[in-house]
Amino acid sequence: MLYSQKVRKIAPEMDSLKRGMGWTTEDLEKMQVIVESTYGKSHPGSVHLDVVVNEAMEELTSLNIKAADYYATDICDGQAQGHDGMNYSLVSREIIADMIEIHANATGFDGGLFVASCDKGMPGNLVAMCRVNIPSVVIPGGIMNAGPNLLTLNQVGTYSAMHKRGEITTAQYDFYKENACPSCGACSFMGTAATMQVLGEALGLALPGAALLPSTSEILKEYTRKASRAVKNLVEKGIKVSDIVNRKSIENAIMVHAAIGGSTNALLHIPAIAKELDIEIRPEDFDKIHRNIPFILNVRPSGHWPANYVFYAGGVPAIMNKIKKHLHLDVMTVTGKTLGENLEEFNKEDAYGKYLNSAPKMDYKEVIYDAESPISEIGAVSVLKGNLAPEGCVVKHSSLPKGMRDIKLSARAFDSEEEAFEATINGSIKPGDAIIIRYEGPRGSGMPEMFYTTEAIASDEKLNSTVALITDGRFSGATRGPAIGHVSPEASNGGPIALVKDGDIIHIDIENRGINIVGVNGQEKTKEEIEKILKERKEKWTPKPPKYTKGVLGMYTSLATSGMEGGVIKIR
């Protein structure tokens, strides 16, 4: 018996209340599916999702399924940049997942379609799908095209810093701002939004080829109809999310993350997704897998092309086929078939058909390289540990200049990003500095992005190969350059990053995965001497009072785990 029918027997008011919504007796007896989305007139990634929802509702009706639409709108990280709105970003993932849990479980459904596009909406839905654990399919909401001359939003931060330094005119800057987002859809670079669309498919929770579809194309509707048929099949076969997402499928997602040079924010989201099914994913898992998977995707911010070119090149199946020998091909997916079967059957021309007519004429091996001749022999992310980050920190080493892979820098410590950004823009930061930004972790302020400071560094030729940014906060998926984040334990928990003083020598050693304080006042010390100094500093350290004491940020900053544990709300 369908779960919805069991609930009807338990709750006699259910039929009456649904009749009050216009349901008929026949509707009450049908398979019932929740259509959950982040639709809202909030930003380009969600403003168009009502079209997807309406298409799903119509298709489900044609399949003799009764659907109910629910909404947990997301915010835009881009709109939250530069002010305290960014502190709400990571916690919004948690709240979206909580709302979907409430929506799905308070009534009871047989299956679900989950529609999202962007940075926290996509992982929030994936977390919720695992938590609710009913037959489910995620529908990625697609990606916008690039603007004039392949302009993409991630470049605006660079132009902003250049404008502040007087390197471009106001007219040029205004042009870039006015044309960077030419349509709805997720931003067209391999930031967190695009990364999580790709990883949703790599986990097996989206249909083959569903990620990064052109958001304004009819193909998004076509895939929505396919997803509606897929969820019916899953309900009939009794295939739940937990039958699809397991350690093997998560390892597949991490392998794909390595291959695409994905956002470092995936190291927050994948552990959060896995946790819902009691699967422990540690930072070392990312590091180990990235060491063995070639980096093959030539897409911004690490590469050249906008992310909409991934569709033209064959989508996620093309990427997965390139690294096929590494993948677990026996895992189940939402098609009801294994990943191996999906990859054997997928054909770009059949799947995308006429929608490829607008594809630029070029060799798409310039977008997705062969694994035998990759951009890099290993994935883009490393996990570093040492006396500065005993529990670890994250760096996208593919963005590091070669000269910064083993380097010693002089610390400049700041207790907020605003202070660090001002020092960078006004010329106070010099080549050879290590900018330390602390009290920006999950417990400190909600773990905002350090985007403007990283862009100020990356866009300055004097600094971008001589200065590193090290923080207990996180980074935008658009971040490029020498940025090390998620330092754990964070400053608010008394981690060593709270003890750093100006003039401390910081040694970054990518090859040996090390990050250590090795000197004081410009003078190197022995390991034992540094341990003694840090112990003395810790004894004198006084915790900062909580930045937030009420509201959602008060809750989050008092309950959140470290960045290296996913920044999730931990009840017990």
N, C-alpha and C positions, 0 to 999 in steps of 0.2 A: 504493500500500500504506500502511496506517495505520502511524504511527511506532512504536506499541507492538509491532506485528508485526515490524518491522525489528529492534527491540531483542531480541526473542525469538530471532531467527536469529543475532544477534551473541553473546548471553549464554545459553548452554545451561542454566546453573543457574537461570535465571529461572523456567522452568516448574516445576521441582522446588520451589523456594522458595514459589511462589504456591500450589502444591498443599498445602504445609504450612499454608497459611492457610485451606484448605477450598475452594479454587477447583477447578472441574472443567475437563475438556478443552474443553468448549463455552465456559466463561468465558474461558479463555486466548485464544480466537479472536475474542472480541468487541471492540468499541470500548472503550477504557479511559479513564476520566475520574477525575481527582483532585478530591476534595471537601475543600477546605482551609477551616478556620474558626478563629476566635479563641475558640471555646467554652471556658469554664472557669467554675468557681464563684468568680469573681474580682470581679465587679461587675455591676450591673444590665444593662449593655449587652451582656454576653457570656453571662450565666448561662442564657439561654433558647435559645442558638443550637444546642444539641443537637437541639432539636425541628426546626429548619430542616434540619440535616444529615440527620437520619433521614428527613425528607420527601423530600429530594433523592435519598438512596440508594434509597428505595422507587420513586420515579418513574423514576430511571435504570434500575433493574432491569426495570421494566415496558416500557422502551424497548429492551430487549435490549442494554443497556450494562452493563459491569462497572465498579463504582465502588470507590474506596478512600478512606477518610476519614483525614485528617491534621489536626493541631492545633498552632497556634502562639498560645497564649493571650496576651492583652494585659493591661496593668495599667490602673488607673483614675486619671486625673489628679486627680479629686476626692479620692480616698483618699491620693494622694501629696502633697496640699497641706500647707504649713506645716511640713514637715520635709525632710530631705535626700532622701527618696524621690522628690521632684519632679525631682531631677537625672537620674533614670533615664528620664524620660518621652520626650524626643525621641530619645534613643539607642534606645529600644525600637522605634521605627519602623524603624530600620536593622536591628535584630536580627530582627524579625518578617519583613522582606523577605528577609533572608539565610536564615532557616529555611525559608521557602516555596521559595526557589530550590533549596535542598538537597533538600527533599521532592520537588519536581516533577522535577528534573533527574537525581537519583541513580537513579531507576527509569525514568522516561520514560513520559509519558502523551500521549494524543491530544487531550485537552481538559481544561478545568478549570472548576469552580464555586468561587467564593471568597466566603466568608460573614463579614461583619464589621459592626460598628455604630459604633465609637467613635473617639476622638481620634487615636490612633496606629495602632490596628488597621486602620481603614479606609484611611488613606494607605499603611500598610505593605503591605497586600494590593494596592493599586493600583500601587505601585512594583514589587512582585514580578510582577504580571501583565505589566507592560511588559518586565521583565527576562527572564522565562521565555518570553514571546511565543508562546504556543500559543492555539488557539481557546478563548476564555474569556468567562465572564459573572460579574459581581459581584452578589451578593445582599445589599443593605443589610438589616441586622437590625431595622430599625424603631425606633420612638420611643415612650416612655412617655406616658401622659396626664398632665395637670397635676393637682395636688392640690387641696385645698379652696380655694375662692375664687381659682382659677387659680394657686395657689402653684407655683413652679418652683425648682429647686435653685439657680439663679444668684442668687436673692434671699437665700439663707442667708448668704452672705458679708456682705451688707449688714446683715442682722440680727445677725450676730456682732459687727461693729464697733459697732453701736448698743448691743448688750448690754454690751460692754466699756466704753462711755461712760455706761452706766446709763440709757439712753434707753428701753429696754424691759425688762420683768421676765424673770426666769429662766423662769417658766411660759410666757410668750409665746415666748421663744426655743426652749424645748424643743418646743413645739407645731410650730413651723416646721421644726425639724430632723426631727421624727418623721413629718411628712407631705409633705415635699418630693419624695420618690421613691415614688409609690404603686404602682409595678409595675416589671417588667423593661423593658428598652429603653434607647435613648440618652436623655439628659436633654432635656426638652422646651423648649429654647430654641435660637436659632440660634448655638450655640457651635461648636466645632471638629467635634464628632461629627456634628451635623446638617448643618453646612456640607459636610463631606466626603462624606456620603451624597448630598447634592444634586449635588455636583460629579462624583461617580462616574457619576451618571446623565447629567449635562450633557456629560461626555466621550464618551458613547455606549456605556459599558461595562456599564450596567444597563438593564433593560427600562424602557420609558416608564411613568412613574408608580410606580416601585419604591421610590423614596427616601421616608423618613419615614412608612412605613405603620404603623398601630397595632400595636405589638409583641405584644399579647395577642390579636389578632384572627386568625380563620381566613384572612383575606386574605393574610397573610404566607405561609401554606402554599400558597395558590393561586398566588401569584407565584413561589414556589420551584418548583412543578411547571412553570410556564411557562418559567422559567429553565433547567430541565433539558432541556426540549424545544428551547430556543434553542441550547444548547451543542451538542446533537446536530446541529442544522442548520448551525452554524458549522463543525464538524468536516467534515461532508459537503461543504460548499462551500469548505473550505480558507481560511476567513477568520480570520486571526490578529489579535492585539491591535494589531500595527503597521499593519494595514489599517484600523483604526478610529481609533487615536490618532495624530494628526499636528498640525502647527502650527494648522490651522484648528479642529480639535476642542478644542485647548487654549485657543485664543482664545475659543471658545464658552463654555468653562468659566469663563474669567475674566469674560466678559460676564455670565454668570449670577451669579457671585460679586459683581459690582457691583450687580446688581439686587436681591439678597437681603440686602445689607449683611453679607456673610459674615465669619467669623472672620479676623483678621489672620494666624493660623497657616497659612492657605491659601498665603500668600506663602512659607512654608517648604516646603509639600507639593507644590504644583504644579510648581515648578522641579525638585524631586527626581523626580517622576514623568516629566517631560519629558526629564530627563537620561538616563534609561534607554534612550530611543530617539534619543539624540544630537540632541535639539531644545533649543536654548538659549532659555530664557525669562529675561529680565532684569527687574529691578524697574521699569524705565521702561515695560515692556509693560503692567504692571498699572496704572500711573499714567495712561498714555495711554488705555487702554480705559475705565477708571473715569470719565474726563472726558467720555466720550461715551455712557454708558449710564445711564438713570434708575434711581434707587433706589426700589423699589416694594413691598417686603415689610415689612409692619407687624408684625414679630415680635420678641420679646425677644432680646437685651438692648437693641437700638436702638429697638425698637417696643413695642407693647402686648400682643399676643396670644402665648400659648404656641405652640411650634412644631408641636404636633399639629394645629393648625388649618390648616396648609398642606395636609394630606390632605383635609380637608373642603372646602377651596377649589379643589381640582383638581390638587394636586401640582405637581411640577416642570414637566410639560407646560403647565400654566396659566401659570406664570411665563415659560416660554420663548415661549409664544404672544404674551405681552404685549410682548416685545422681539424678535419674530420678524424684523422688517425689518433688524435689525442682525446676525443670526446667519448663519453659513455653513450653509446648509440642504442642501448637497450631500454632507456627510460621511457615511461609512458608520457604522452602529451594530450592536449585537449582535442586532438583529432581522433582520439581513441586508438591511435597507432603509435609506434615507437618513433623516437627521433630519427633512427636510422632509416625507417620506412619513409618518413616525411622527406628526408634529404634525397632519397632515391627518386621520389616521385615529383619533387618540386622542379619546375622549369620556369625560368623567368618570363619567357614569351607567353607561355600558357597562363601563368598566374597574373601577369600584369598587362598582357595583350596590348590593346590599342592605346593604353595609357602611357606607353613608352614612346609614342609617336613624337612627343615633344622633347625627348631626350637629346641633349647635345651630341653631335657626332664626334666621338673621341674614343680612345682606347681606355676602357674602364679598369684596366690593370693599373692605371695611374691613381685610381681611387682605392681599390682593394688589391693589394700586392699578393703575389704568390708566396706561400709559406717558405718556399725554397730560396726566395730572394726578397726577404722582408725589409721593412724599414729598420727594424732592430731584431736581433736574434732572440731577445727576451721581452716580456711585457713591460708596460710603462711605469708600474708602481713598485716601490720598495717600502718595507717596514723597517724602520731603524729603531735601535734600542741603545741605552747607555745611561750614564748617571744623570743626564738631563731629562731622559724619558724612560724610566725603568720599565713601564708597561707598554712602551712603544709610541711611535708617531709615524706619519705617512708622508711620503714624497713621491711626486710624479717625476721620476728621474729622467724620463724622456725629454722633459722640458729644461733640464739643467745643462748649461754649457759644460763642455768637457773639463774645463779648468776648475769647475766647482764640485767635481765628484770626490775629491779628497783635498779639503781646504780647511785652514784655520782662520777664524774671523773674530773680530772684537765686538763684544756684546754692547748693544744699545737697548736698554730695557724700558718698556712703556706699559702702563696699566690699562690702556684702552687703544682701540684702533685709531680713534680720532687724533690722539696725540702723535701716534706713529705716522699717520698720513700727513699731518701738518709738517712734521720734521722732514719727511721725504720730499715734499713739494717745495719747502722753503730752502732746501739745500743743506740742511743740517746733517743729513746722512751722507757719509763719505764712502768711497770704495774701500772694501775690507771690513765693513761693518756687518754684524748680524743683528737685524732688527728683531727684538723679542717683544711680542704682543701677548700679554697674559690677562687673566681674569675674564677671558672671553670664551671659556669652555662651557659645557652644559650646565654646570652648577654655578658658574660665574655670572653669565648673562644670557644663557639659552643657546650658546654656540653659533653666533652669527658668522657670516662670511667676511673675510678680510680682502674683499675684491678691489676696492679702490687703492689700497696701499700696494697690493701686488701689481696692479696695472701701472701705478706711478713708478715702481721699480722697473718693470719689464719694458716700459716705453722710454726709459732714460738710458742712453747708450753708455753713460759713465757708470751706471749702477747694475745694469741687467746681467752682467757677467762677473760682478765683483761683490754683490751684496745678496744675502739670503734673508728671508723672512721666516721666523720660527714662532709658532703660536699654539696655544691650547684651543684656539678657535678652529674654524674650518675655512674652506675655500669654495669659491664659485666653480662650477663646472667649466667656466670660461677661463679659469686661471691658467696662466702660463708663466714660465720662468722659475727662479729658485725659491719655491715655497714649500715649507715643511709644516704640517698641521696635525691636529688631533693629539698634541703632546699630552701624555698621560703618565702619572696622575696630573690633573690640571692644577692651576695655581690656587683656586678656591678650596681644593682639598689638601693644600699644603705640599703639592708636588714640587720637585726641585726647580721647576721653571719659576716659581714664586721667589726663589732665593737668588736668582741671577742678578748680578750688579754690573753696571757699566764698566767696561774694561776687562771683564772675564773673557777668557779665550775659549771659543767654541770650536770643536773639531768635528767636521762633517765627513764621514767616510762611507760613501755609498757602497763600494765593493764589499766591505766588511760589515755593512749594515749597522754602522755605529754613529752615535751622536753623543758627545761628551763635553763636559766642562773640563778643560785641561790646564787652565791657568787663571791667574788673578792679577788685576792691575797691569795687564800686558806681559806678565812673567809666567812662564810655564812652571807647573808644579808636578810632583809625583802623584800617583793615584792615591796613595795614603794621605798625602797632604790635602788633596782636594776633598777626600772623604771627611777629614777632620774639619775643614773649613765649612763644608756644607752642614755638618752636624751642628757646629756653633751657630751658623746662621739660622738653622731651623729652630734652635732653642730660643732665639730672640724674635722669631717671626710671630706676628700677630695676625690672625685671620681677619679679612675684611668683613664688615657687616653685610648681610645679604642685600643684593641690589634690588630684589623684588620680594615682597612679603605677602602679597595678595594676588588674586586673580590667577590666570592660567600660567603666567610666568613664575609666580610665587610657588605654585604647585610643582611646575617642571623643574625649576632650579633647586628645589629641595629633594626631589626624588630621582633625578636623572642619573643614569650610569655614565661612565667615562666615554669619551669619543671612541676609544679603541674597543668598547663594548657595544657600540651602536648608538649611544646617546638615547636609550629607551627609558621609559618611566618604569622604575623598579618598585613594586609595592612591598615586597618582602625580600 
